Amino acid sequence: MVNISTWNSRPVNLAVVETLQKKGPIADLELLSELKDSYGDLSFRELNKALLRLEVQGLVRVTRLMKGKRRVELVGPREKGA
């Protein structure tokens, strides 16, 4: 049996960056609920994969607020000489 799903025209990584640009720093669960409006079947695991990719690329920073809650924020452009 083949599982056929509809592809969204916007990658999750791009949607994460756009949401953070619009909302500013946000909790990971709140980010997930914002993205579920566009990606109805987006799982927490898929969001974590996207956040990891963006963090490795240096576009976002994920910090732990408390157990089970993280803050996600865009990394601003670096200062010259820093």
N, CA, C and O atoms as a GROMACS GRO file, in nm:
protein
  328
    1MET      N    1   0.084  -0.118   0.000
    1MET     CA    2   0.000   0.000   0.000
    1MET      C    3   0.089   0.124   0.000
    1MET      O    4   0.180   0.134   0.082
    2VAL      N    5   0.064   0.217  -0.089
    2VAL     CA    6   0.143   0.338  -0.103
    2VAL      C    7   0.069   0.453  -0.036
    2VAL      O    8  -0.049   0.475  -0.060
    3ASN      N    9   0.143   0.525   0.048
    3ASN     CA   10   0.086   0.640   0.116
    3ASN      C   11   0.113   0.764   0.031
    3ASN      O   12   0.228   0.807   0.020
    4ILE      N   13   0.010   0.820  -0.028
    4ILE     CA   14   0.024   0.938  -0.113
    4ILE      C   15  -0.030   1.057  -0.035
    4ILE      O   16  -0.145   1.059   0.008
    5SER      N   17   0.058   1.157  -0.018
    5SER     CA   18   0.014   1.278   0.051
    5SER      C   19   0.034   1.398  -0.040
    5SER      O   20   0.115   1.394  -0.134
    6THR      N   21  -0.036   1.502  -0.014
    6THR     CA   22  -0.026   1.623  -0.093
    6THR      C   23   0.092   1.705  -0.046
    6THR      O   24   0.110   1.727   0.074
    7TRP      N   25   0.171   1.750  -0.141
    7TRP     CA   26   0.287   1.834  -0.108
    7TRP      C   27   0.242   1.977  -0.094
    7TRP      O   28   0.162   2.027  -0.174
    8ASN      N   29   0.294   2.044   0.007
    8ASN     CA   30   0.267   2.186   0.024
    8ASN      C   31   0.368   2.262  -0.062
    8ASN      O   32   0.484   2.222  -0.070
    9SER      N   33   0.326   2.370  -0.124
    9SER     CA   34   0.413   2.444  -0.214
    9SER      C   35   0.521   2.522  -0.138
    9SER      O   36   0.619   2.565  -0.198
   10ARG      N   37   0.503   2.541  -0.008
   10ARG     CA   38   0.599   2.616   0.074
   10ARG      C   39   0.670   2.521   0.168
   10ARG      O   40   0.606   2.451   0.246
   11PRO      N   41   0.805   2.518   0.162
   11PRO     CA   42   0.878   2.431   0.255
   11PRO      C   43   0.855   2.474   0.400
   11PRO      O   44   0.833   2.591   0.428
   12VAL      N   45   0.860   2.378   0.491
   12VAL     CA   46   0.839   2.407   0.633
   12VAL      C   47   0.944   2.505   0.684
   12VAL      O   48   0.913   2.594   0.763
   13ASN      N   49   1.069   2.490   0.638
   13ASN     CA   50   1.175   2.581   0.682
   13ASN      C   51   1.140   2.726   0.652
   13ASN      O   52   1.158   2.814   0.737
   14LEU      N   53   1.090   2.751   0.532
   14LEU     CA   54   1.052   2.886   0.493
   14LEU      C   55   0.936   2.937   0.578
   14LEU      O   56   0.934   3.052   0.620
   15ALA      N   57   0.839   2.851   0.604
   15ALA     CA   58   0.724   2.889   0.685
   15ALA      C   59   0.768   2.923   0.828
   15ALA      O   60   0.713   3.016   0.888
   16VAL      N   61   0.865   2.850   0.882
   16VAL     CA   62   0.917   2.879   1.017
   16VAL      C   63   0.980   3.018   1.019
   16VAL      O   64   0.951   3.097   1.108
   17VAL      N   65   1.065   3.046   0.922
   17VAL     CA   66   1.134   3.176   0.917
   17VAL      C   67   1.032   3.290   0.900
   17VAL      O   68   1.043   3.392   0.967
   18GLU      N   69   0.935   3.272   0.812
   18GLU     CA   70   0.833   3.375   0.791
   18GLU      C   71   0.752   3.400   0.918
   18GLU      O   72   0.722   3.515   0.951
   19THR      N   73   0.716   3.294   0.988
   19THR     CA   74   0.639   3.308   1.112
   19THR      C   75   0.720   3.381   1.217
   19THR      O   76   0.667   3.466   1.288
   20LEU      N   77   0.850   3.349   1.229
   20LEU     CA   78   0.935   3.416   1.327
   20LEU      C   79   0.957   3.563   1.290
   20LEU      O   80   0.970   3.648   1.379
   21GLN      N   81   0.962   3.594   1.161
   21GLN     CA   82   0.975   3.733   1.119
   21GLN      C   83   0.851   3.812   1.157
   21GLN      O   84   0.860   3.928   1.198
   22LYS      N   85   0.735   3.748   1.143
   22LYS     CA   86   0.608   3.814   1.173
   22LYS      C   87   0.584   3.826   1.324
   22LYS      O   88   0.544   3.932   1.372
   23LYS      N   89   0.608   3.717   1.398
   23LYS     CA   90   0.572   3.710   1.540
   23LYS      C   91   0.686   3.746   1.634
   23LYS      O   92   0.661   3.786   1.748
   24GLY      N   93   0.810   3.732   1.589
   24GLY     CA   94   0.924   3.750   1.679
   24GLY      C   95   0.951   3.621   1.754
   24GLY      O   96   0.897   3.516   1.717
   25PRO      N   97   1.035   3.626   1.859
   25PRO     CA   98   1.064   3.504   1.936
   25PRO      C   99   0.936   3.442   1.989
   25PRO      O  100   0.844   3.512   2.032
   26ILE      N  101   0.930   3.309   1.984
   26ILE     CA  102   0.806   3.240   2.014
   26ILE      C  103   0.838   3.104   2.076
   26ILE      O  104   0.944   3.047   2.049
   27ALA      N  105   0.748   3.052   2.157
   27ALA     CA  106   0.765   2.918   2.215
   27ALA      C  107   0.743   2.813   2.106
   27ALA      O  108   0.665   2.835   2.013
   28ASP      N  109   0.811   2.700   2.119
   28ASP     CA  110   0.803   2.597   2.016
   28ASP      C  111   0.662   2.543   1.997
   28ASP      O  112   0.621   2.516   1.884
   29LEU      N  113   0.586   2.526   2.105
   29LEU     CA  114   0.449   2.476   2.092
   29LEU      C  115   0.358   2.579   2.025
   29LEU      O  116   0.268   2.543   1.949
   30GLU      N  117   0.382   2.705   2.053
   30GLU     CA  118   0.304   2.811   1.988
   30GLU      C  119   0.338   2.817   1.839
   30GLU      O  120   0.249   2.838   1.756
   31LEU      N  121   0.465   2.799   1.806
   31LEU     CA  122   0.508   2.795   1.666
   31LEU      C  123   0.441   2.679   1.593
   31LEU      O  124   0.396   2.694   1.480
   32LEU      N  125   0.436   2.565   1.658
   32LEU     CA  126   0.370   2.448   1.598
   32LEU      C  127   0.223   2.476   1.570
   32LEU      O  128   0.173   2.441   1.463
   33SER      N  129   0.154   2.538   1.664
   33SER     CA  130   0.012   2.568   1.641
   33SER      C  131  -0.006   2.670   1.530
   33SER      O  132  -0.104   2.662   1.455
   34GLU      N  133   0.085   2.766   1.518
   34GLU     CA  134   0.079   2.864   1.407
   34GLU      C  135   0.097   2.793   1.273
   34GLU      O  136   0.025   2.822   1.177
   35LEU      N  137   0.192   2.700   1.266
   35LEU     CA  138   0.222   2.631   1.141
   35LEU      C  139   0.115   2.529   1.105
   35LEU      O  140   0.098   2.496   0.987
   36LYS      N  141   0.042   2.478   1.203
   36LYS     CA  142  -0.063   2.379   1.175
   36LYS      C  143  -0.176   2.441   1.095
   36LYS      O  144  -0.253   2.369   1.031
   37ASP      N  145  -0.189   2.575   1.096
   37ASP     CA  146  -0.289   2.641   1.013
   37ASP      C  147  -0.258   2.617   0.865
   37ASP      O  148  -0.349   2.596   0.785
   38SER      N  149  -0.129   2.621   0.829
   38SER     CA  150  -0.087   2.600   0.691
   38SER      C  151  -0.062   2.453   0.661
   38SER      O  152  -0.096   2.403   0.554
   39TYR      N  153  -0.001   2.384   0.758
   39TYR     CA  154   0.035   2.244   0.742
   39TYR      C  155  -0.046   2.164   0.844
   39TYR      O  156   0.004   2.135   0.953
   40GLY      N  157  -0.166   2.128   0.813
   40GLY     CA  158  -0.256   2.063   0.906
   40GLY      C  159  -0.202   1.937   0.971
   40GLY      O  160  -0.235   1.908   1.086
   41ASP      N  161  -0.119   1.863   0.900
   41ASP     CA  162  -0.070   1.736   0.954
   41ASP      C  163   0.075   1.746   1.001
   41ASP      O  164   0.141   1.643   1.014
   42LEU      N  165   0.125   1.864   1.026
   42LEU     CA  166   0.264   1.883   1.071
   42LEU      C  167   0.278   1.829   1.213
   42LEU      O  168   0.202   1.865   1.303
   43SER      N  169   0.376   1.742   1.232
   43SER     CA  170   0.398   1.684   1.364
   43SER      C  171   0.509   1.760   1.437
   43SER      O  172   0.585   1.835   1.376
   44PHE      N  173   0.517   1.739   1.567
   44PHE     CA  174   0.621   1.802   1.648
   44PHE      C  175   0.758   1.752   1.603
   44PHE      O  176   0.856   1.827   1.605
   45ARG      N  177   0.764   1.627   1.563
   45ARG     CA  178   0.891   1.570   1.515
   45ARG      C  179   0.938   1.639   1.387
   45ARG      O  180   1.057   1.667   1.373
   46GLU      N  181   0.846   1.666   1.294
   46GLU     CA  182   0.881   1.735   1.170
   46GLU      C  183   0.925   1.878   1.198
   46GLU      O  184   1.018   1.929   1.135
   47LEU      N  185   0.859   1.944   1.294
   47LEU     CA  186   0.901   2.079   1.332
   47LEU      C  187   1.042   2.076   1.390
   47LEU      O  188   1.124   2.162   1.358
   48ASN      N  189   1.071   1.979   1.474
   48ASN     CA  190   1.205   1.968   1.532
   48ASN      C  191   1.311   1.948   1.426
   48ASN      O  192   1.420   2.004   1.435
   49LYS      N  193   1.282   1.867   1.324
   49LYS     CA  194   1.376   1.847   1.214
   49LYS      C  195   1.403   1.978   1.141
   49LYS      O  196   1.518   2.011   1.111
   50ALA      N  197   1.297   2.053   1.114
   50ALA     CA  198   1.312   2.182   1.046
   50ALA      C  199   1.391   2.279   1.131
   50ALA      O  200   1.477   2.351   1.080
   51LEU      N  201   1.363   2.283   1.262
   51LEU     CA  202   1.436   2.373   1.351
   51LEU      C  203   1.584   2.336   1.358
   51LEU      O  204   1.670   2.424   1.362
   52LEU      N  205   1.614   2.207   1.360
   52LEU     CA  206   1.753   2.162   1.362
   52LEU      C  207   1.826   2.206   1.236
   52LEU      O  208   1.939   2.256   1.242
   53ARG      N  209   1.762   2.188   1.121
   53ARG     CA  210   1.824   2.231   0.995
   53ARG      C  211   1.851   2.381   0.995
   53ARG      O  212   1.958   2.426   0.955
   54LEU      N  213   1.752   2.458   1.040
   54LEU     CA  214   1.767   2.604   1.043
   54LEU      C  215   1.874   2.647   1.144
   54LEU      O  216   1.945   2.745   1.121
   55GLU      N  217   1.884   2.575   1.254
   55GLU     CA  218   1.984   2.607   1.356
   55GLU      C  219   2.125   2.578   1.304
   55GLU      O  220   2.217   2.656   1.327
   56VAL      N  221   2.141   2.467   1.235
   56VAL     CA  222   2.271   2.432   1.176
   56VAL      C  223   2.311   2.535   1.070
   56VAL      O  224   2.430   2.566   1.056
   57GLN      N  225   2.215   2.587   0.997
   57GLN     CA  226   2.242   2.690   0.896
   57GLN      C  227   2.268   2.827   0.958
   57GLN      O  228   2.310   2.919   0.889
   58GLY      N  229   2.245   2.841   1.089
   58GLY     CA  230   2.268   2.967   1.157
   58GLY      C  231   2.156   3.068   1.142
   58GLY      O  232   2.178   3.187   1.162
   59LEU      N  233   2.036   3.022   1.106
   59LEU     CA  234   1.924   3.113   1.086
   59LEU      C  235   1.837   3.132   1.209
   59LEU      O  236   1.777   3.238   1.226
   60VAL      N  237   1.830   3.030   1.294
   60VAL     CA  238   1.750   3.041   1.416
   60VAL      C  239   1.831   2.993   1.536
   60VAL      O  240   1.931   2.923   1.522
   61ARG      N  241   1.785   3.033   1.653
   61ARG     CA  242   1.843   2.987   1.779
   61ARG      C  243   1.730   2.930   1.862
   61ARG      O  244   1.625   2.991   1.877
   62VAL      N  245   1.753   2.811   1.916
   62VAL     CA  246   1.655   2.744   2.001
   62VAL      C  247   1.716   2.732   2.140
   62VAL      O  248   1.821   2.670   2.157
   63THR      N  249   1.650   2.791   2.239
   63THR     CA  250   1.699   2.784   2.376
   63THR      C  251   1.591   2.726   2.466
   63THR      O  252   1.472   2.741   2.440
   64ARG      N  253   1.634   2.660   2.570
   64ARG     CA  254   1.541   2.595   2.662
   64ARG      C  255   1.493   2.697   2.765
   64ARG      O  256   1.574   2.762   2.831
   65LEU      N  257   1.362   2.711   2.778
   65LEU     CA  258   1.304   2.799   2.878
   65LEU      C  259   1.284   2.725   3.010
   65LEU      O  260   1.325   2.771   3.116
   66MET      N  261   1.221   2.609   3.001
   66MET     CA  262   1.199   2.522   3.115
   66MET      C  263   1.179   2.382   3.058
   66MET      O  264   1.176   2.364   2.937
   67LYS      N  265   1.165   2.286   3.144
   67LYS     CA  266   1.149   2.149   3.096
   67LYS      C  267   1.027   2.138   3.004
   67LYS      O  268   0.915   2.171   3.044
   68GLY      N  269   1.050   2.093   2.882
   68GLY     CA  270   0.940   2.075   2.788
   68GLY      C  271   0.900   2.199   2.712
   68GLY      O  272   0.803   2.195   2.636
   69LYS      N  273   0.972   2.312   2.729
   69LYS     CA  274   0.936   2.435   2.659
   69LYS      C  275   1.062   2.503   2.610
   69LYS      O  276   1.157   2.523   2.686
   70ARG      N  277   1.063   2.538   2.481
   70ARG     CA  278   1.178   2.602   2.422
   70ARG      C  279   1.139   2.733   2.354
   70ARG      O  280   1.024   2.750   2.312
   71ARG      N  281   1.233   2.824   2.345
   71ARG     CA  282   1.212   2.952   2.277
   71ARG      C  283   1.285   2.945   2.143
   71ARG      O  284   1.400   2.904   2.136
   72VAL      N  285   1.216   2.986   2.038
   72VAL     CA  286   1.273   2.986   1.903
   72VAL      C  287   1.278   3.130   1.857
   72VAL      O  288   1.179   3.203   1.865
   73GLU      N  289   1.396   3.172   1.808
   73GLU     CA  290   1.412   3.310   1.761
   73GLU      C  291   1.502   3.314   1.639
   73GLU      O  292   1.588   3.228   1.621
   74LEU      N  293   1.480   3.414   1.555
   74LEU     CA  294   1.567   3.434   1.441
   74LEU      C  295   1.700   3.490   1.489
   74LEU      O  296   1.705   3.566   1.586
   75VAL      N  297   1.807   3.452   1.422
   75VAL     CA  298   1.938   3.507   1.452
   75VAL      C  299   1.957   3.625   1.358
   75VAL      O  300   1.949   3.611   1.236
   76GLY      N  301   1.981   3.743   1.416
   76GLY     CA  302   1.998   3.863   1.336
   76GLY      C  303   2.130   3.862   1.261
   76GLY      O  304   2.217   3.780   1.290
   77PRO      N  305   2.145   3.953   1.167
   77PRO     CA  306   2.272   3.961   1.095
   77PRO      C  307   2.386   3.996   1.191
   77PRO      O  308   2.369   4.078   1.281
   78ARG      N  309   2.499   3.934   1.171
   78ARG     CA  310   2.613   3.957   1.259
   78ARG      C  311   2.674   4.094   1.236
   78ARG      O  312   2.678   4.144   1.124
   79GLU      N  313   2.720   4.152   1.344
   79GLU     CA  314   2.788   4.281   1.336
   79GLU      C  315   2.922   4.263   1.265
   79GLU      O  316   2.983   4.156   1.275
   80LYS      N  317   2.967   4.364   1.193
   80LYS     CA  318   3.098   4.356   1.127
   80LYS      C  319   3.206   4.354   1.234
   80LYS      O  320   3.202   4.431   1.330
   81GLY      N  321   3.302   4.266   1.216
   81GLY     CA  322   3.411   4.254   1.312
   81GLY      C  323   3.380   4.163   1.429
   81GLY      O  324   3.465   4.143   1.515
   82ALA      N  325   3.260   4.106   1.432
   82ALA     CA  326   3.224   4.016   1.544
   82ALA      C  327   3.241   3.873   1.505
   82ALA      O  328   3.216   3.784   1.587
   0.00000   0.00000   0.00000
